[in-house]
Amino acid sequence: MNSIAFIIITSYPTSGPMKKLFAILALLTLTSGAQAQVQKQKESFEAFKKNIRNRYENYCNAMLNRYADFLDVVWKDFEQKRPVERFRSPKPKERPVAKEPNPVKLIPMPKPVVETVPDVKKPIAPKPTPAPVPAPTPKPTPAKPVTPTVPAKPVTPTVPAKPEKPAKPEKPAKPEKKTKQKKQTLPEKPAKPTKPVTPTVPAVPKAPSVPVVPVTPVVPHPTEPIPNVAPTPAPDRTSKVSFDFYGLDIKLPKVEIPVNKIGEMGNGNAIKALNNSTFEAKALPALKKQIDEMQLPDYFVAELVRDYAKALIGDASIVARTNLMHYILLLCGFDIRPAYEVTTGTPILLFPFNQMVFARTFLELNGQKFFIFTPDLEKLNVEEARFRTPQFSSPMKELRNVDLVIRKPLNIKGEVHNYTLTQGGITVKGSVNERLMKMVYKYPQMPVPCYAQSVLDANTHREVEEQIKAQIGTEVNLGNVNRLLHFVQSAFAYATDDEQFGFEKPYFFEELLYYPKCDCEDRSVFYATLLRNVMGVNNHLINFPGHECVSVSLPNENILGSFYENNGAQFYISDPTFIGANTGQCMQQYRNTAPRVEPW
């Protein structure tokens, strides 16, 4: 305990007008001592965090320099692989209509082919971190403030020459478990308060040998209240660069980029030059904060990096911009590779994905597909081409593939598009976020189940599902399944993607409520999602040549028609594009075709 406080407590009168005075003096003294101790502990923790930050930066710099050394190896030439098309057979130009009566018997289908998702060899990384912290990074728990109670063993009531200093906080123990410390979450060291933390304490007799009671006490009235909030951090005076991101005005730090040192490919010089710049220290934390605030999935992170790089060095060469994008994406934790077209020298970036990507050319490096993107993240429209890139296994094991499934709703506001769907006594209405629709317009084409697994806007999902529950119910039976099936069949106009867009474009759930027309895989994603989320019906997405539909498992229902067996359960075709059909009815041309089962 603070020695002055102890003298006050041991001199404490048991009665009379001095009782209140001594209580105030003791409380002020104990509070100021506790605040001083907490302040020192805070400063110690800030120093601890600064040390961890420095060690993290040193680790990242060493790893990036090692990565740059790998780029100095001999680059090899690879032939561009032709894109894989999702639908090799043409889709129906007109929506198919069921004209046959309901089946009167079971119709077994050929043994299904069960696909797996994802389709690539490299597994999904568990966490998107660019590099682990090389040393344990615990957050020390500050010691509790001194409580105003008399210690068990009192000190002799004599005042030392100077008050005892509060004990220094113990250095955080080194835990066994390794904890990753994210660089961007480290707050800046708060500015020192303009006023001292410890308030002015009224004069106390300096060194009495015996308790002394003043004859004429002066009740203290501190002129400044004791601060009980943390000091305001110093304002961020970093120069900003502003750029457009799908209509949003984004502001991120403006840093000097060594453009004259990053204008060539074929070696690791650009990575080394950028690694010696201030980008990682000054810009990366703000970039990651922006990504976290908008809850951007991986591919939109790449698009944000693209636009940021343009804003920083828009006048530089396309090679310099490609190298800057590559460097930033490495810092974000992605195993992106640089390359260039052998004949023209056109720079590109090679993206590895957790999912198969259709309708896009790629290279195969060590048995893994790397898909070709221009620095604008567009397709490179060259039928035959050779690309030069280093062939190596990444020295940074923390780097990961790009995940195309949108597993977390985006936190991005936008204008709304209102919709109303009415069919068969069911009405669903609401709105969708138009900005999100623009963002996913040219999203890389992935397997259909990945669209069903994705959620762009949780509010839109909830809005539709709650209305369906209120009008159909949640009981699992054939009648409710068919009622939902007929609603999806007839609530939307039909058109192929080629007719609407000129290219194949599977919809996310939300897009079906935005565009005026849709085709088979769009309805299947919508229907399968509602079956699972509204009624809990086990279902598969099914792929036939040129067609997508759904199958359902209803073990307690007596269903007739086309079915197949999977894992001991019977799944019946339930086609949201076959207008008027009930569950069990399959288009005639597919009854003897082995269904390709796409679990999701």
RARA-V18461 format. One record per residue. N is the residue number from 0. OMEGA is omega in radians with two decimals (* if undefined). Layout:
n:omega
N:OMEGA
N:OMEGA
This chain:
n:omega
0:3.05
1:-3.02
2:3.13
3:3.11
4:-3.13
5:3.13
6:-3.12
7:-3.10
8:-3.11
9:3.10
10:-2.98
11:3.10
12:-3.11
13:-3.13
14:3.07
15:-3.07
16:-3.10
17:-3.07
18:-3.12
19:-3.14
20:-3.10
21:3.09
22:3.14
23:-3.13
24:-3.13
25:-3.12
26:-3.14
27:-3.09
28:3.13
29:-3.13
30:-3.14
31:3.11
32:3.12
33:3.14
34:3.12
35:3.13
36:3.13
37:3.13
38:3.14
39:3.10
40:3.13
41:3.12
42:3.11
43:3.13
44:3.09
45:3.10
46:3.11
47:3.13
48:3.11
49:3.11
50:3.11
51:3.14
52:3.13
53:3.13
54:3.10
55:3.14
56:3.12
57:3.12
58:-3.13
59:3.13
60:-3.14
61:-3.14
62:3.14
63:3.07
64:3.08
65:3.10
66:3.12
67:3.10
68:3.11
69:3.10
70:3.11
71:3.11
72:-3.12
73:3.08
74:-3.09
75:3.14
76:3.13
77:3.09
78:3.05
79:3.10
80:3.14
81:-3.13
82:3.05
83:3.12
84:-3.13
85:-3.13
86:3.13
87:3.09
88:-3.12
89:3.08
90:3.09
91:3.11
92:3.11
93:3.14
94:-3.12
95:-3.12
96:3.13
97:3.14
98:-3.14
99:3.08
100:3.11
101:3.13
102:3.13
103:3.12
104:3.05
105:-3.13
106:-3.14
107:3.10
108:3.07
109:-3.14
110:-3.06
111:3.01
112:-3.07
113:3.11
114:3.08
115:3.09
116:0.03
117:-3.04
118:-3.08
119:-3.06
120:-3.05
121:-3.08
122:3.12
123:3.09
124:-3.04
125:-3.06
126:-3.06
127:3.08
128:-3.09
129:-3.13
130:3.13
131:3.05
132:-3.01
133:-3.12
134:3.12
135:-3.07
136:3.14
137:3.03
138:-3.07
139:3.11
140:-3.12
141:3.11
142:3.13
143:3.10
144:-3.13
145:3.13
146:-3.06
147:3.06
148:-3.13
149:-3.13
150:-3.10
151:-3.11
152:-3.07
153:3.07
154:3.14
155:-3.02
156:2.99
157:-3.08
158:3.05
159:-3.12
160:3.11
161:3.10
162:3.12
163:3.09
164:3.06
165:-3.09
166:3.09
167:3.11
168:3.14
169:3.07
170:-3.08
171:3.14
172:-3.13
173:-3.09
174:3.13
175:-3.06
176:-3.11
177:-3.14
178:-3.13
179:3.14
180:3.14
181:-3.07
182:-3.00
183:-3.10
184:-3.10
185:-3.13
186:3.08
187:3.12
188:-3.06
189:3.12
190:-3.14
191:-3.13
192:-3.11
193:3.12
194:3.12
195:-3.13
196:-3.08
197:-3.12
198:3.11
199:-3.14
200:3.13
201:-3.08
202:3.10
203:3.12
204:-2.90
205:-3.07
206:3.12
207:3.09
208:3.08
209:3.12
210:-3.12
211:3.11
212:3.14
213:-3.14
214:-3.12
215:-3.09
216:3.07
217:-3.13
218:-3.07
219:3.03
220:-3.11
221:-3.12
222:-3.14
223:3.07
224:3.11
225:-3.13
226:3.14
227:3.07
228:3.13
229:3.11
230:3.12
231:3.12
232:3.11
233:-3.13
234:3.12
235:-3.11
236:-3.14
237:3.09
238:-3.08
239:2.97
240:-3.07
241:3.11
242:-3.09
243:3.06
244:-3.09
245:3.09
246:3.09
247:3.09
248:-3.09
249:3.10
250:3.13
251:-3.06
252:3.05
253:-3.10
254:3.11
255:3.12
256:-3.13
257:-3.02
258:-3.09
259:-3.11
260:-3.06
261:-3.05
262:3.11
263:3.09
264:3.11
265:3.12
266:-3.10
267:-3.07
268:-3.10
269:3.14
270:3.14
271:-3.14
272:3.13
273:3.12
274:3.09
275:3.12
276:-3.13
277:-3.03
278:-3.06
279:-3.09
280:-2.99
281:-3.01
282:-3.03
283:3.12
284:3.14
285:3.11
286:-3.13
287:3.09
288:3.11
289:3.11
290:-3.12
291:-3.11
292:3.14
293:-3.11
294:-3.09
295:2.98
296:-2.93
297:-3.03
298:3.10
299:2.98
300:3.11
301:3.12
302:3.08
303:3.09
304:3.09
305:-3.09
306:3.10
307:3.13
308:3.09
309:-3.12
310:-3.11
311:-3.06
312:-3.09
313:-3.12
314:-3.10
315:-3.14
316:-3.14
317:3.08
318:3.13
319:3.14
320:3.10
321:3.12
322:3.12
323:3.08
324:3.14
325:-3.12
326:-3.11
327:3.12
328:3.01
329:3.13
330:3.10
331:3.02
332:-3.07
333:-3.12
334:3.13
335:-3.13
336:3.05
337:3.09
338:3.03
339:-3.13
340:-2.96
341:-3.04
342:-3.04
343:-3.08
344:-3.13
345:-3.13
346:3.08
347:3.01
348:-3.12
349:-3.07
350:2.95
351:-3.12
352:3.00
353:-3.11
354:2.98
355:3.08
356:-3.09
357:3.03
358:3.10
359:-3.14
360:-3.08
361:2.98
362:3.03
363:3.13
364:-3.13
365:3.09
366:-3.13
367:3.13
368:3.00
369:-3.01
370:-2.96
371:3.08
372:3.00
373:3.08
374:3.05
375:-3.12
376:3.06
377:3.05
378:3.03
379:-3.03
380:3.09
381:-3.08
382:-3.13
383:-3.12
384:3.03
385:-3.10
386:-3.14
387:-3.11
388:3.07
389:3.11
390:3.14
391:2.96
392:-3.02
393:3.08
394:3.13
395:-3.07
396:-3.12
397:3.14
398:-3.02
399:3.03
400:3.03
401:3.14
402:-3.10
403:3.10
404:3.14
405:-2.98
406:-3.11
407:-3.12
408:3.13
409:3.10
410:-3.08
411:3.13
412:3.11
413:3.06
414:-3.08
415:3.03
416:-3.10
417:3.13
418:3.02
419:3.10
420:3.13
421:3.14
422:3.05
423:3.13
424:3.11
425:3.10
426:3.08
427:3.12
428:-3.12
429:-3.10
430:3.07
431:-3.11
432:-3.09
433:-3.13
434:3.11
435:3.12
436:3.10
437:-3.09
438:-3.07
439:-3.06
440:3.13
441:3.10
442:3.12
443:-3.06
444:-3.09
445:3.10
446:-3.06
447:3.12
448:-3.12
449:3.07
450:3.10
451:3.14
452:-3.03
453:3.07
454:3.07
455:-3.05
456:-3.10
457:3.14
458:3.12
459:3.08
460:-3.09
461:-3.12
462:-3.14
463:-3.06
464:-3.13
465:3.12
466:3.10
467:3.11
468:-3.09
469:-3.04
470:3.12
471:-3.09
472:-3.08
473:-3.13
474:-3.12
475:3.03
476:-3.07
477:-3.14
478:3.13
479:3.11
480:3.13
481:3.11
482:3.08
483:3.13
484:-3.12
485:3.08
486:-3.12
487:3.14
488:-2.95
489:-3.10
490:-3.06
491:3.01
492:-3.06
493:2.98
494:3.09
495:3.11
496:-3.13
497:3.11
498:-3.09
499:-2.96
500:-3.06
501:3.09
502:-3.13
503:-3.09
504:3.01
505:-3.11
506:2.77
507:-3.13
508:-3.05
509:-3.09
510:3.13
511:-3.14
512:-3.06
513:-3.08
514:-3.06
515:-3.08
516:-3.13
517:3.10
518:-2.89
519:-3.07
520:3.11
521:3.11
522:-3.12
523:3.10
524:-3.12
525:-3.09
526:-3.12
527:3.13
528:-3.14
529:3.09
530:-3.09
531:-2.99
532:-3.13
533:-3.05
534:-3.09
535:-3.10
536:3.07
537:-3.08
538:3.05
539:2.87
540:-3.03
541:3.09
542:2.95
543:3.08
544:3.13
545:-3.08
546:3.09
547:3.07
548:-3.05
549:2.95
550:-3.09
551:3.05
552:3.12
553:-2.99
554:-3.10
555:-3.10
556:3.09
557:-3.05
558:3.07
559:3.11
560:-3.03
561:-3.13
562:2.98
563:3.13
564:3.11
565:-3.14
566:3.07
567:-3.14
568:3.07
569:3.11
570:-3.09
571:3.12
572:3.12
573:-2.88
574:-3.11
575:3.09
576:-3.13
577:-2.94
578:3.11
579:-3.11
580:3.02
581:3.06
582:-3.08
583:3.13
584:-3.13
585:3.07
586:-3.01
587:-3.08
588:-3.10
589:-3.03
590:3.14
591:3.13
592:3.10
593:-3.13
594:3.02
595:-3.07
596:3.14
597:3.11
598:3.11
599:*
